[in-house]
């Protein structure tokens, strides 16, 4: 298991923070540099709200090795920097460490995530079945905590149409942001006054080292010492202007940021994951898995970008509100396929009378899910949900998942904040797979009804 510890340390070592793209690079005019700085300050503040809105959603990639089950699961890439997180799942007894990487030469069109999953090791069931309960408990207690660790690499496509990264959508977001929040002329003059006064004083003192083209001075038109003063004062003014606009938006227009997050959340997702699971020999055979998933919604930022671009500034907010309402009501499609290779397994322990041999095995799972919210109130919250799912399994080492096809249509009605009532129909291609139903209509069809119980849904 030392190789996995080394891999985790390497992932940590490579997780170096990134710097935002340089602004005011080259030889810009002072006005152009101020615009870039103000826009950057707006984006930095607004992105915080958008990130929080996205993080409040039921997101996160499906783990390789688990069955895809939700049409609202998304791959959440970093927006501009590495986001390192740790999640302890007490129920499943596992710790997941995520390292989102956008540097190290990774193409900008890909979001790269390194993940390490540390599970509580459990004695391999065939080993447990061959031993007495006392001996099995002894062996279980002797397994090292690093006896079941996975390393996962996930790649998510990121461009104008795919993924949830904010940066490719900067022009749309910045324009919308500007339409929502406008600084008054008096506020604008007050914020720009220090820079304008310094610039006027330098020009009056004839500190320019060359003629100024088009009455639009550059920093380089002045001596190095004056350039430093101008950069300090004018960039500070621009930052304050951007922060002022962002603060207004944050205080008055949080709902618009959340709506923009909805549109980003509905973007297409194309995610490829690969994993290697390393186990102690008492825990079972090592596994390798590959999973490809795709998600789509009819109402996303990319599907309405041309509408927003064609809308004039004075009508932009109204158009955006109409589009965001449609996004909240939109359904979502998810399709995924996963293939797993299980290594040959051998365990010989003469003292325990163990001589186990298992051949290599293969497992395939394919699933398709469509989720559609229904029955909306005046605030746009839905109380009904229709889910159509289909899943096919074919495991060479498990008769319970051999040529197994199960499809279901389920409607869930929210009764209160604590209670909901799901009712649905299930189909299975073999009668033995028709489980978790209350009424069977035939060998292949059944009715599923789950009455709400006190304390949960």
VENJOZI-V877819 format. One line per field, one symbol per residue. ss: DSSP state (a for helix, b for strand, c for the rest). phi: phi as a letter, one per 30 degrees, with the letter a starting at -180 (. if undefined). Layout:
ss: ???
phi: ???
This chain:
ss: caaaaaaaaaaaaaccccccccccccccbaaaaaaaaaaaaaaaaaaaaaaaaaaccccccccccccccccccccccccccccbbbbbbccccbbbbbbbbccccccccbbbbbbbbbbcccccaaaaacccaaaaaaaaaccccccbbbbbbbbbbccccbccccaaaaaaaaaaaaaaccccaaaaaaaaaaaaaaaaaaaacccbccccaaaccbaaabcaaaaaaaaaaaaaaaaaaaaaaaaaaaaacaaaaaaaaaaaaccbbbbbbbbbbbbcccccccbbbbbbbbbbccccaaaaaaaaaaccaaaaaaaaaaaaaaaaaccbbbbbbbbbbbccbbbbbaaacbbbbbccbbbbbbbbbbbbbbbbcccccbbbbbbbbbbbbbbcccaaaccbbbbbbbbbbbcccccbbbbbbbbbccaaacccccbbccccbbbbbbccccccc
phi: .ddddddddddddddddccdedchdibddddddddddddddddddddeddddddddddcjddddjcddbbdcdbdcdddbbdccbbbccddchbccccbdcbchideddbccbcbbcccddbeeedddddcddddddddedcdddcdabccbcbcbdbadccicddedceedddddddddbbddedddddddeedddddddddddhddcadcdihbdcdddbdeddeddddddddddddddddddddddddcbeddddddddddddddbbbcbbbbccbddddkddbbbbbbbbbabdcbdddcddddddddedcdddddddddddddcddbcbbbbbbbccddbbbbbddcicbcbbddbbbbbbbbbbcbdbhccdcidccbbcbcbbbbbbcdcbedbchcbbbbbbcccdcbdcbbbcbacbbbdbedcdchbcbcdadccaccbcddcdjac
